[in-house]
Amino acid sequence: ISGCMFGLGAFLAGFGGAMGGPIFGVFPGLDFELLSLGFVVVIVGGRGSLLGSAVGSILVGLVDNFGKALIPELSYFTLFAPMALVVALKPTGLFGRD
């Protein structure tokens, strides 16, 4: 079952790249931008929780977009500050398992 899940994850990553490639294009620094968003989503939502990932992705997406629109010079601060707050108050994430 572990191999099947790895294969499914690889397929979804490839599918996401194929669908997102024409939209985003490729430029240096894209890897850090997307990796940091994924990292923050997992930390905020909680490891091992599908509901946490869904809620975390919506929350991080809203905070990131509002931060870029309202105070663009502090966009990374507005991305990582909620993550630091969640880690300080609830280290397992919003829906993480203990």
N, C-alpha and C positions, 0 to 999 in steps of 0.2 A: 504494500500500500504506500510505503514511503517513496518508492520509485514512481508510482503513478502520480502522486502529488507533486513530485519534482517535475515530471513531464508536463503536468497540467500548468504548473507555475511558469515553466519555460515557454509553453505555448501562449499563455496569456501575456507574458512579457513581450514576446515576438509580435503578437497581434496588436498590442498597445503601441509598440514602436512603428509598426506598419501603418496604423491608423493615425498616429500622432505626428509622424514624420512630415507629411505634406502640410500639416497645419503649423507646426512649430518651425520647421526647417532645422538645419543643423548648424550650430555655431559653437565656437569655443566657450566653455562655461556652462553649456546646457546641462552637462552631467551634474555639476554641483547644484544648480538650481533645482532640478528635479529630485536629486538624491536628498537634499536638505528638506524638501517638502515631504517626501516619504518618511524620512526619519522623524520629523515632528509629528506626523499623523500617527505613527506607531507608538511613540512615546505618550502622546496625549490620550489616545484611545485605549491603550493598554495592550500588552502582548497577549496573544492567544485569544483575542476576543474579536469576532467578526462584527458584532454590533458596535464595539468600541472603535474599530477601524472606520466604519461607516459614519458614525457620529463625529469622530475625530477629523475625518476628511472634510466634512461639511463645515465644521467649526474652524479648522485651519484655513480652508478656502475662503471663507467669509472674512476672517481676520486678516489674511494676506492681501486680499483684494481691497478691502477698506483701508488697510494700512498703506498700500501703494497709491491709492487715490487721494487720501487725505494728507499723509505725511510721507512722501516718497523717499526723502533722504533718510528716514528711519525705518525703511521697509523690513530690513532683516531684524531689527529690534522688535518690531511688532509681530514678527513671525516667531522668534525664539522666546520672547517674554512670557507668553501664555504657557509655553512648554516648561519653562523654569518654574512658573507658579504651580503647575500641575505636579511637577516632580517634587516640589517642596511640600505641598499639601497632601498629595496622595501618590506616593512613589510607584504604585502599580498601575497608574493611569486611571482614567475615568471608569472604565469597565473591565480593568485587568483582574486577573485571578491572583489571589494571595499565595 
